[in-house]
Amino acid sequence: MEQVIPVKRKVHESDSFGQKAADGLSKWAGSWTFILSFLVFLGIWIIINIYAWISVWDPYPFILLNLILSCLAAIQAPVILMSQNRQSQKDRKKIEYDYKVNRRSEKEIENILKKLDKIEKFLRKK
């Protein structure tokens, strides 16, 4: 009978550094901590440039800020897509594992039913 390896060990045993980094970055970039801290950063950037506490390096309409946001989006999008692809690979492996477990259980149930049939036939003969 085929050996079934626990799915968590099987899924994570071949993760490369890049795959782990993509998963971690997308988990962090999709968190409320990131969203709120980035909103605070944007607010501070705008306030400093409006009130010119420091010499204004990015006057309204904040072209440098728009460049930073565009670069951030350009970097985040592929990383999040990589993480989604990894999640679909994990899901596929989990489905394969579940199928193997179900197949094995089905074979064991068939064997039990065969044994029950033999016992029933034996009892009828008596």
PyMOL commands that set and color helices and strands:
alter all, ss='L'
color gray80, all
select helices_A, chain A and resi 7-12+17-29+32-51+63-125
alter helices_A, ss='H'
color red, helices_A
deselect
rebuild
show_as cartoon
